[in-house]
Amino acid sequence: MVSKGVSVNRDKAGEGDVTTKCDALDAMRAGAGGDPDADLAAILDEGTSLCAFDVPLLTASEALDHLRGNPTQASRLLMCNVAQREIAKARAVRAGDPRVRSAEGRRATACK
């Protein structure tokens, strides 16, 4: 889903969004014990990386996309705050990444 730039797979109803999947990944990591096998550890590490960086950027992008129309003042404030929070999460993982700077620029323009 993340690779397609969406947080919800509309083809599979009831599957959950990416945040639900990240929560499930955290539960799997906790349930795997202290020393999972190499394949499982690699899958968990890849998922954790996606959840820490790509998912917050995707969420911020979707929040900023909601501002394209003519939202109410409350909606604008909510979406700008969501975008700010999610961009901060991504910046904490990879501060110099061009995608973070791009999202910050979009937020600065959309949330004047």
Secondary structure by P-SEA (a helix, b strand, c coil): cccccccccccccccccaaaaaaaaaaaaaaccccccaaaaaaaaaaaaaaacaaaaaaaaaaaaaacccccaaaaaaaaaaaaaaaaaaaaaccccaaaaaaaaaaaaacc
